[in-house]
Amino acid sequence: MPPPPKILASRLHKPDLDDREYRVIQLANKLEALVVSDRDTDKSSASLAVHVGSFSDSKDLPGQAHAVEHLLFMGTEKYPKENEYSQYLAAHSGYSNAYTARTETNYYFEVGQEHLYGALDRFAQFFIAPLFLEDCLDRELRAVDSEFKKNLQQDTYRLYQLGKSLANPDFPYCNFSTGNLITLRDEPAARGINVRDEFLKFHAKYYSANEMKLVVVGREDLDTLQKWVVEMFSEIKNKDLPSPRWGGQPFTEKELLTQCFAKPVADDKSLEITFPFMDESALYKIQPSRYFCHLIGHEGPGSILAYLKGKGWVIGLSAGADSVSPDVGLFSINMSLTDEGLEHYDEIVKVTFQYINLIRATPVQEWIFHELKVMTEVDFKFRQKSPASRFTSKLSPLMFKPFPREWLLSGYVLREYDPEAIQKAMSYLTPDNFHLMVVSKNPVKGKVPNNKEKWYGTEYLYEKIPEDILKEIRRTVGPNAPKPDELHLPHKNEFLPTNLEVVKKEVKEPTKAPVLIKNTEMLRVWYKKDDTFWVPKATLYIQMINPNVYMSPANSIKTKFFCELVKDALNEYAYDAQISGLGYDLNAPSIGLVLVIVGYNDKMSALLEKVLKKMKELEIKPDRFKVVKDYLTRLYKNWELAPPYEQIREFSKYLSIEKCWLTEEHLEEIENLTPEDITSFIPQLFKQMHVEVLTHGNIYKEDALRLSSQVEAVFKPKPLPHAQFPSRRSFIIPPGSKFVYPRLLKDKENVNSCIEYHLFVGEVTDRGLRACVNLFSQMSEEPAFNQLRTKEQLGYIVWSGGYISHTTMSYRILIQSERSAAYLESRIENFLVDFKSTLREMSDEDFKKHVTSQINKKLEKVKNLSQESERYWSYIGDQFYDFFQRDEEVAILRTITKQDIVEFYEKYIAPTSPQRAKLSVHLIAEKSTEQNKAPNSLTPEQQKRMFVQNLTQFLDDAGIKAEAEILSRSFRDVDISTPENIASAVETYLKEDWKLDDEKLAAVMEKGIALLKELHTQLVAGNVNETEGGNLLKDSVVIEDVVAWKAGLTLTRAARPVRPLVEFEETEPKL
């Protein structure tokens, strides 16, 4: 029996409306845990942070900590089945995830609240007795490699690693933290290193209870949660490790005062100024960088951004401190530049230092600190709940910080004004303590890249900053240093909320839908007074329905220009509101302009009035038009370089719905647009419209009507006839269809192809079918992930589930992979064939678990006001107004039987079904296509090793647990040059070594013959030339002309209310 824990804190500083109970304990093994009792939660969660990350990787094993994170999930002594944990979570409305950071690794899960005990027990075993199963090793290293290759063409990762690779090589900031097959398998093997042994040593060395922090949230009381934590986590070994420290700095004198010119994949233009900085963890009461970060990053009049935008050099700016490791930090200023700004990057740096000098030369202003302090206090006071796993995973690593345990929840609140500490922190921001990175596709001032970064291949030029530039920068320092008159500190913020009153009235049951308080031919107003969260906040959605907005690609892009120009013109004014917790957005989905205002409701009316007037009176300045045009052109061009799994959604949408314009169509329209085009188009947006509004939150009915009426008062439009309302309709894919839409990726360097595979089911208003889609998705999600990603290692991105496209729904599977899209389709088909037996063999108990899990997901409570607003607006925006959809689907789910799902599978999912309607989108990587044509690059030894790995998996799926080492010996001399040889050798092996009778042998071989043929194809082609997938698609209809294809399909009826809107009308809301 483990000894009782120490109680470290039982009264935490918490938000006013937080009804949870907290307790911080330390177990006898020195593991520290925060247990949280939340009697209303429908999801429980736990997160465990281990104080070790990529900074602890061995020099000769980059990615070691990340690989350990992956392998830790592959079975434990108590639960040896490798997917036991994921299966348990999936069956109980849960999921898990993990990430490896510089100095910690974070593991977390979420599960239905009644199943916390079982999940926690399985979770704890990863830190007590993980198996690091040898037969999972190669698969998980391939998963790490897939993750690396997923990021190969993403500039976020490429530029981050370039910055690290140029850092001090004697400090671990320079590490390549992701790892790949080269660093984690091939190179170690060449050196005779057994990587599994190294991973076990890493785990044994660094995974110690005294350097672990655990957060658990459950519905149980604190004593029960504490008992479970003690029971399950006390066995973790305590090695009494010291807290990790790394001597040195990421940037020394050698790396400072340098400039790097980097060539990105996308057409991005940016400048980053980075300063070695302090670690502020011990200064949690003061947080000195918050003061000057606020000033440097300010966007109002007098700011760096306002001045540089006025010159047409900069589009956006951000600044912030980064705690790298104990005692080490960085402070960075990032700017998005224009073409002209690139040519003046050195002057931009000079202006930045002029503003820094202004801050330093001006005594620290207590009123500025007070504004910041007030907002941290207000935000904390009214902080609402977040999803359970987000809460636990964010809090567990924070427990390594040195602040008092009572302040775990409020660590970010500013508490003390200390001008000396702020000035001391400012002393790091000097002209002798920085380095630059300039990012551009084209050479800047003749600086042509002459190097390639080792891991991602980013081209760059690296040099010392020229002395003449440094001389100009150093002239900015000192009390009398010159600066532009336009630079000055911000004025006092008039948007700080002052009226934070909330009148709370007890209600028996919160209302489940907004009410309709106005419904005319011009204006429809939905309203709900908050009766759940009781915070001084509100959400206002205003949709101005107008068919002109999306009538054509030209109109669509003009509307987008209008939205961006309005936001650009309002940026200085609206920034004060934004930093005061009140923000807005203006965008243009397919049926009209949508204006959203979210935050503290105190000053909401003033912001709305200003935005509406700017929309009406927008004056388009040629210089700002040019900046916005360049920005949108780059935005759309860069979309073609986005990860394939992001791009493919656009093509699925394009094929599925009646009216959808592609990015490439928008690009064609941008080139010739002029300011006059936008000016002449704007009246079309407001001359005639129908306005639909949702007001939700701390607002009374009279205020809601007053806010809504501002639209009509400002624009004075004519009502839009209902017959002219844009409709939302989708295409019906006919039964028996086998459509394939192939597209080549435009990023010629991307090695990843992608497939989005849809099985059309029916219209979304068919509640019975919708419930079946959701339940089948729940039942197949974990098996699909386990088979297609974990076992077959097709790629890092593997998703499955229901898919809604305006008025229709489908079951879809998405995979991004180095493998060909045709091959991926063959594996999806194979999975769906095999899932028939999984479904038929599923016990009644397991089926009921899935039903319960799906019901729990449907009934899951929203966690905050914003979530509830978004849910209501989704029901309004899709034009079904189906506010009671979840409750009605739950009623159906309670009646669904296993036979219903079997019949659903056989009609809509089974590849053999004559009624099945399939549409798959293939995004094909050209680089991968070229490799398909290349000769086999595998050596005979590699072929044999691959053969054994795949055969082991095949036999395991057939229920035959063969050890890879024994298989390797048994097939050492077998000729695997033909599929017939492979099949014959396997049959002989099963008959002689496993003594299978004829019936069992025939069953295994019948199921496996196609797989064995496919295995031969992979061996001959070096695992690339996958003609098996191509053969599978020979009966498919390839879509070559989308317009002609759509013309041959039938559309659904337009979206319309599922019940008469008069049922929602209420002249006297309850609140």
Helices and strands as residue ranges (DSSP letters): E 6-9, E 21-26, E 32-37, E 43-50, G 54-56, H 64-72, H 84-91, E 95-100, E 105-112, G 113-115, H 116-125, H 134-150, H 155-165, G 172-174, H 181-181, I 182-186, H 187-190, H 195-206, G 209-211, E 212-218, H 222-233, E 258-263, E 270-277, G 281-283, H 289-296, H 304-310, E 314-325, E 328-337, H 339-343, H 345-361, H 366-381, H 388-398, G 405-407, H 419-426, E 435-439, E 451-452, E 459-464, H 467-474, E 515-519, E 523-529, E 537-545, G 547-550, H 553-578, E 582-587, E 592-600, G 601-603, H 604-617, H 622-639, H 644-656, H 663-670, H 675-686, E 688-697, H 701-715, E 718-719, G 722-724, E 731-732, E 738-744, E 753-763, H 767-784, I 785-791, E 797-805, E 808-817, H 821-841, H 844-859, H 865-877, H 885-893, H 898-904, I 905-909, E 917-924, H 926-932, H 940-957, H 964-970, H 979-992, H 998-1020, H 1027-1032, G 1033-1035, E 1037-1038, H 1042-1047, E 1050-1051, G 1061-1064
